[in-house]
Amino acid sequence: MSLTNSQYNAIIRSYEEKQRKARYLQEAHTEEVYAAIPEYEDLDRQVSSISIAQGRKLLSGDSDALVELKKQLKHLSEMKAELLKAHGFSADYLSPVYECPYCKDTGYIDNQKCSCFRRAEIELIYEQSHIKNLLKTDNFNNLSYDFYEGEDLERFQKAVIECQKFIKNFQSDYHNLFFYGTVGTGKSFLSSCIAKELIEQGQLVIYFSATQLFDALSKSTFDKESKEAASGIYEDIYECDLLIIDDLGTELTNAFVSSQLFSCLNNRHLRKKSTIITTNLSLEELRDRYSDRIFSRITSNYGMCKLTGRDIRVTKKLLMNRK
């Protein structure tokens, strides 16, 4: 799992809060029992005094002290359990109440991440990937070939195969994808399908529309009030396992945008970090809009997937209106 330090610390803080709540609840239960059963508090005091007394004997060389301690503690434990039962409390009423009984809300079991920590990682990645709600609908479970035919269908089928290969070989084969073609033909949908699969594998996937990406980079560069909040944006963009730049070409293109785009693509290429780009631009429009080095970087290092056909969003809307 490739979490940034801030992401990891956010999860650890959530576990610290869970432990605090468990301690608070246990203390509240203890006070409730002490108020209802004064004898129970007396037994707790006896546990402390007996432990200290037998501990001193053990240090003085009394080899039977430990055996005697266990015997007396067992007897006191049985008395305490009987008191709880007699007053209508469950036997485990004073035990800590953890959200995860396996790791006791520490996140780790024998220095290994607990399954609950894994779920927390995936949930955090979903939240920070910017596409949590989108992935509820844009995933392979909702993949359909019904809106394609002829050459358009062949291109879409080939693109789906490329996506499946991309996912299967993601950890062993550095690869990038470039989806381009006409509007509404499934480019963003396929990138979301990949994102969902990789996020569920535990990969750090970050999604930006082109406008969002360059707006964030602009604020972190020029806006002093936003610099501190956006200080980690470059680390996330350069280091995440997969960066998705959606709808490239919809942003207001200028020298700053071209410079930042090349820096992003070049840095990720040097670090062997995969990137997916979707755009409605043709290759000719891509070359004309951006610099030759950006065009060269994309056409040389990206798997090219051209999608064509009807605008599926418009088609679906028309079908719904007919019902």
C-alpha positions in Angstrom: 0.0 0.0 0.0 1.5 3.3 -1.1 0.2 5.8 1.4 1.7 9.3 1.9 2.8 10.2 5.4 -0.2 12.4 5.9 -2.6 9.6 4.8 -1.0 7.1 7.1 -1.0 9.5 10.1 -4.7 10.2 9.4 -5.5 6.5 9.8 -3.3 6.2 12.9 -5.2 9.2 14.5 -8.5 7.5 13.8 -7.2 4.4 15.7 -6.1 6.6 18.6 -9.6 8.1 18.8 -11.1 4.6 18.8 -8.9 3.6 21.7 -9.8 6.8 23.6 -13.5 6.0 23.2 -13.0 2.5 24.4 -11.1 3.7 27.5 -13.8 6.3 28.2 -16.6 3.7 27.9 -14.8 1.2 30.1 -14.3 3.9 32.8 -17.9 4.9 32.6 -19.0 1.3 33.0 -16.6 0.9 36.0 -18.0 3.9 37.7 -21.5 2.6 37.1 -20.7 -0.8 38.6 -18.9 0.7 41.6 -21.9 2.9 42.4 -24.3 -0.1 42.1 -22.0 -2.7 43.8 -19.7 -1.2 46.4 -18.3 -4.7 47.2 -17.0 -4.9 43.6 -14.7 -1.9 44.2 -13.4 -3.5 47.4 -12.5 -6.7 45.4 -10.7 -4.5 42.9 -8.6 -3.0 45.7 -7.9 -6.5 47.0 -6.6 -7.5 43.5 -4.1 -4.6 43.7 -2.9 -5.3 47.3 -2.6 -9.0 46.8 -0.6 -8.5 43.6 1.8 -6.2 45.4 2.2 -8.5 48.4 2.8 -11.6 46.4 5.2 -9.7 44.1 7.3 -8.8 47.1 7.4 -12.4 48.2 8.5 -13.4 44.7 11.3 -10.9 44.8 12.3 -12.2 48.2 12.8 -15.7 46.8 9.5 -17.3 47.7 9.0 -19.7 44.7 5.4 -20.4 45.7 4.4 -16.8 45.5 3.4 -16.8 41.8 1.3 -19.9 42.2 -0.4 -18.5 45.2 -1.0 -15.2 43.4 -2.7 -16.9 40.5 -4.9 -18.9 42.9 -6.1 -15.8 44.8 -6.7 -13.8 41.6 -8.8 -16.6 40.2 -10.9 -16.7 43.3 -11.4 -12.9 43.3 -12.3 -13.0 39.6 -15.0 -15.6 40.3 -16.4 -13.5 43.1 -16.5 -10.5 40.9 -18.3 -12.4 38.1 -20.9 -13.6 40.6 -21.5 -10.1 41.8 -22.0 -8.7 38.3 -24.4 -11.5 37.5 -26.3 -11.1 40.7 -26.8 -7.4 39.9 -27.9 -7.9 36.3 -24.7 -7.0 34.5 -23.2 -9.2 31.8 -19.9 -11.0 32.6 -18.0 -8.9 30.1 -19.6 -5.6 31.0 -16.3 -4.2 32.3 -14.2 -5.5 29.4 -13.0 -2.9 26.8 -15.4 -2.5 23.9 -13.3 -2.4 20.7 -14.6 -1.8 17.2 -12.2 -4.5 16.0 -11.7 -7.3 18.6 -8.8 -8.8 16.6 -6.3 -5.9 16.9 -8.1 -4.1 19.8 -8.2 -0.9 17.7 -4.5 -0.7 17.3 -4.6 -1.5 13.6 -1.9 -4.1 13.9 -1.6 -7.8 14.9 2.0 -9.0 15.6 3.4 -6.1 13.6 1.2 -6.9 10.7 -1.6 -4.7 9.5 -5.0 -5.9 10.6 -7.8 -6.4 8.0 -9.6 -3.4 9.5 -6.5 -1.2 8.8 -6.6 -2.5 5.2 -10.2 -1.5 4.9 -9.4 1.9 6.4 -6.6 2.4 3.8 -8.9 1.5 0.9 -11.7 3.8 2.2 -9.2 6.7 2.6 -7.9 6.2 -0.9 -11.5 6.2 -2.2 -12.2 9.4 -0.4 -9.0 11.1 -1.7 -9.1 9.8 -5.2 -11.9 12.3 -6.0 -14.1 9.6 -7.7 -15.7 7.7 -4.8 -19.3 8.4 -6.0 -18.4 7.9 -9.7 -17.1 4.4 -9.1 -20.4 3.3 -7.8 -21.7 3.3 -11.4 -18.6 3.4 -13.6 -17.2 -0.1 -13.1 -16.8 -3.3 -15.0 -20.1 -4.6 -13.5 -21.9 -2.0 -15.6 -19.8 -2.6 -18.7 -22.0 -2.9 -21.8 -21.3 -3.3 -25.6 -24.9 -2.5 -26.5 -24.2 1.0 -27.7 -21.4 0.1 -30.2 -21.4 -1.6 -33.6 -19.1 -2.3 -36.4 -15.6 -0.6 -36.2 -16.7 1.3 -33.1 -17.5 -2.0 -31.3 -14.1 -3.5 -32.3 -12.3 -0.5 -30.9 -14.2 -0.6 -27.7 -13.6 -4.3 -27.3 -9.8 -3.8 -27.9 -9.8 -1.0 -25.3 -11.5 -3.2 -22.7 -8.8 -5.9 -23.3 -6.1 -3.3 -22.9 -7.7 -2.2 -19.6 -7.8 -5.8 -18.3 -4.1 -6.3 -19.2 -3.3 -3.0 -17.6 -4.9 -4.1 -14.3 -3.5 -7.7 -14.4 0.1 -6.5 -15.0 0.0 -3.3 -13.0 2.5 -4.2 -10.3 5.0 -5.9 -12.6 4.8 -3.8 -15.8 5.0 0.0 -15.9 2.5 1.1 -18.5 0.4 4.1 -19.4 -2.8 4.5 -21.3 -4.2 7.3 -23.5 -7.9 7.2 -24.4 -8.9 9.6 -27.2 -11.7 10.0 -29.7 -15.2 11.3 -30.0 -17.3 12.6 -27.2 -19.2 10.2 -24.9 -17.7 6.9 -26.2 -16.6 5.5 -22.9 -13.1 6.9 -22.3 -13.8 8.2 -18.8 -15.8 5.1 -18.0 -13.0 2.8 -18.8 -10.5 4.8 -16.8 -12.9 4.6 -13.8 -13.2 0.9 -14.3 -9.4 0.6 -14.0 -9.4 2.9 -11.0 -11.9 0.9 -9.0 -10.1 -2.4 -9.6 -6.7 -1.0 -8.6 -8.1 0.8 -5.6 -9.6 -2.4 -4.3 -6.2 -4.0 -4.7 -4.8 -1.4 -2.4 -3.2 0.9 -5.0 -3.1 4.6 -4.5 -5.2 6.1 -7.4 -5.8 9.8 -7.7 -8.2 11.3 -10.2 -8.3 14.8 -11.5 -10.2 16.4 -14.3 -7.7 18.4 -16.3 -9.4 21.6 -15.0 -9.1 20.5 -11.4 -5.5 19.4 -11.8 -4.2 22.7 -13.2 -6.3 24.7 -10.9 -4.7 22.9 -7.9 -1.3 23.3 -9.3 -1.9 27.0 -10.0 -3.1 27.6 -6.4 -0.1 25.7 -4.9 2.2 27.9 -7.0 0.7 31.3 -7.0 -1.8 31.6 -4.1 0.1 32.2 -0.8 -3.1 31.3 1.3 -3.4 28.0 -0.5 0.2 27.0 -0.5 0.3 25.4 2.9 -2.9 23.4 2.3 -1.7 22.3 -1.1 1.9 21.7 -0.1 1.6 18.0 -0.6 -0.1 18.2 -4.0 3.1 17.7 -6.0 4.1 14.7 -3.9 0.7 13.1 -4.4 0.7 13.8 -8.2 4.2 12.5 -8.7 4.1 9.6 -6.3 0.6 8.0 -6.4 0.5 4.6 -8.0 -1.9 5.7 -10.7 -2.8 9.3 -11.8 -5.8 9.8 -14.0 -6.1 13.0 -15.9 -9.6 13.2 -17.3 -10.8 15.4 -20.2 -7.4 16.8 -21.1 -8.0 19.8 -23.4 -11.0 21.2 -21.5 -8.7 23.4 -19.4 -7.6 26.9 -20.5 -4.3 26.1 -22.1 -1.4 28.5 -21.6 2.4 28.4 -21.0 1.9 27.5 -17.3 -0.4 24.6 -18.1 1.9 23.2 -20.8 4.9 23.5 -18.5 3.1 21.8 -15.6 1.7 19.0 -17.8 5.1 18.2 -19.2 6.7 18.3 -15.7 3.9 15.9 -14.4 4.2 13.4 -17.3 8.0 13.5 -17.3 8.4 13.1 -13.5 6.0 10.2 -13.4 7.7 8.6 -16.4 11.1 8.9 -14.7 9.6 7.4 -11.5 7.9 4.6 -13.5 4.5 5.7 -12.1 1.6 4.9 -14.4 -0.7 7.5 -15.8 -4.0 7.4 -17.7 -5.2 10.4 -19.8 -8.5 10.8 -21.5 -9.3 13.4 -24.0 -11.8 14.3 -26.8 -8.9 15.9 -28.8 -7.6 14.2 -31.9 -3.9 13.5 -32.1 -3.6 16.4 -34.5 -5.3 18.7 -32.0 -3.2 17.4 -29.2 0.0 18.2 -31.1 -1.3 21.7 -32.0 -2.5 22.6 -28.5 0.5 21.4 -26.5 4.3 21.4 -27.1 6.1 18.9 -29.4 7.8 17.3 -26.3 4.4 16.7 -24.7 3.1 15.1 -27.8 6.2 13.0 -28.1 6.1 11.9 -24.5 2.5 10.7 -24.8 2.7 9.0 -28.2 6.0 7.3 -27.3 5.2 6.1 -23.8 1.4 5.5 -23.8 -0.8 2.7 -25.1 -3.1 4.5 -27.5 -6.8 3.6 -27.4 -9.1 5.3 -29.9 -12.8 5.2 -29.2 -15.5 6.3 -31.6 -19.2 6.1 -32.0 -22.4 7.6 -30.8 -22.4 9.8 -27.6 -23.6 7.2 -25.1 -24.8 9.7 -22.6 -27.0 11.4 -25.1 -28.3 8.0 -26.4 -29.1 6.8 -22.9 -31.0 10.1 -22.1 -33.0 9.8 -25.3 -33.9 6.2 -24.5 -35.1 7.2 -21.0 -37.2 10.0 -22.4 -39.0 7.5 -24.6 -40.1 5.4 -21.7 
